[in-house]
Amino acid sequence: MKILMLVNWKVRCCTEIPADLQPPDYFVKGVPYWFFRHFSELPEVKVMDVTSTPMIEEFEHNVIRFYVTQALRAAAELRRADYDVILSHGAQSAVVLCLLRRIVPTKAKHVLFDIGSFASASEGGLALRLLQCASKSLDGLICHASGQLSYYESFFPWLSEMARFVPFGADVDFFSAGSDSAVDTNGGEYLCCVGAGKRDWHTLVQAFKRSNLFQERGLKLVLVGCPDRSFEDVDGVCCTDRVTIDSLKEIVRGSLFCVLPLKEYRYSYGQMTLLQSMALGKLVVVSDVTGVRDYFQSEVNAIGVRSEDVLGLSEALVRVARDEGLRRIIGEKARQNVTECFSEQVMARSIERYIQQVLERGIQ
């Protein structure tokens, strides 16, 4: 099988496997890319990222939010060589190519990993109409949140039969290796929240303040990747910049437990952080929202709380901080659950089966 993989981020080409990057972020010639290493039959994969000139990258990422240059390069590659499948990770890397394929169809089938429910699950406007038009050339669609399926039924009914929910998978082996500690924990233990965007920092900080965990136990709150330093005005709150993946693992591993505060959106987000923390054996206090609802059972492999509920989150923080047994039991169950159900290998095999359906039998 020959696959052209379009991703909506930058991929570093390396001569050997780097220690500071996760598999989606690098490509080594002769080494299977990302989850493809788990396919039963290794495909030939060409990875095409969004790299362009700085000015074009800025314009495409922040203004039009579609990667035109990438689509044009992909169209040229498809004319140059025969591919069986085009995989677009994110609508930004699919829409322009979809429109081109409506004019000039390709032999290769086009499958979209729809992370953001197209235009963030919009229900009207020009962007939605454009996406509806473009999507009619797709041959397959994979989503990582089952709650997205009802959105397709309402606004993309021609896709609803072909759409498949495939749970995201974490690299369990990668999230078990150790390195030097990256956080100064002198003066007390800490809990942590990871994520550069789409985290409900305000609710978390207010809940932490209300909990009095810093005053009573010296327990700190580390916000990894949070750009708003004003949160540090609250006693015990520490904001850090984005860190290397090795440092991130040590921050999570060294924490008492993790918190993932999210707002409700009708698309896929939050699973990577949740599963990586669980894979490291951490109890996670997580908002019960569409993006992550498929990945945990409250009181079994995580502690679920209502989204934007300061009081409920505060009570959960206090309870988890006080109960070492609860942290240990749920942390162990979390890692086991990721290993058995939400690993990269499980995800890859599901993706492989789905692609075979698209190629051999069509969507049944």
Stockholm file with secondary structure:
# STOCKHOLM 1.0

chainA/1-364         MKILMLVNWKVRCCTEIPADLQPPDYFVKGVPYWFFRHFSELPEVKVMDVTSTPMIEEFEHNVIRFYVTQALRAAAELRRADYDVILSHGAQSAVVLCLLRRIVPTKAKHVLFDIGSFASASEGGLALRLLQCASKSLDGLICHASGQLSYYESFFPWLSEMARFVPFGADVDFFSAGSDSAVDTNGGEYLCCVGAGKRDWHTLVQAFKRSNLFQERGLKLVLVGCPDRSFEDVDGVCCTDRVTIDSLKEIVRGSLFCVLPLKEYRYSYGQMTLLQSMALGKLVVVSDVTGVRDYFQSEVNAIGVRSEDVLGLSEALVRVARDEGLRRIIGEKARQNVTECFSEQVMARSIERYIQQVLERGIQ
#=GR chainA/1-364 SS CEEEEEESSCCEEESSCCSSSCGGGEEETTSCCGGGGGSSSCCEEEEECCCCCHHHHHHIIIIICSCHHHHHHHHHHHHHSCCSEEEEESGGGTHHHHHHHHHSCCSSEEEEECSSHHHHTCCSSHHHHHHHHHHTTCSEEEESCTTHHHHHHHHCHHHHTTEEECCCCBCTTGGGCCCCCCSCCTTSCEEEEECSSSCCHHHHHHHHHHHTHHHHHCCEEEEETCCCGGGGGSTTEEEECCCCHHHHHHHHHHSSCEEECCCCCSSCCSHHHHHHHHHTTCCEEEECCTTTGGGCCBTTTBEEECTTCHHHHHHHHHHHHHCHHHHHHHHHHHHHHHHHHSBHHHHHHHHHHHHHIIIIICCC
#=GC SS_cons         CEEEEEESSCCEEESSCCSSSCGGGEEETTSCCGGGGGSSSCCEEEEECCCCCHHHHHHIIIIICSCHHHHHHHHHHHHHSCCSEEEEESGGGTHHHHHHHHHSCCSSEEEEECSSHHHHTCCSSHHHHHHHHHHTTCSEEEESCTTHHHHHHHHCHHHHTTEEECCCCBCTTGGGCCCCCCSCCTTSCEEEEECSSSCCHHHHHHHHHHHTHHHHHCCEEEEETCCCGGGGGSTTEEEECCCCHHHHHHHHHHSSCEEECCCCCSSCCSHHHHHHHHHTTCCEEEECCTTTGGGCCBTTTBEEECTTCHHHHHHHHHHHHHCHHHHHHHHHHHHHHHHHHSBHHHHHHHHHHHHHIIIIICCC
//
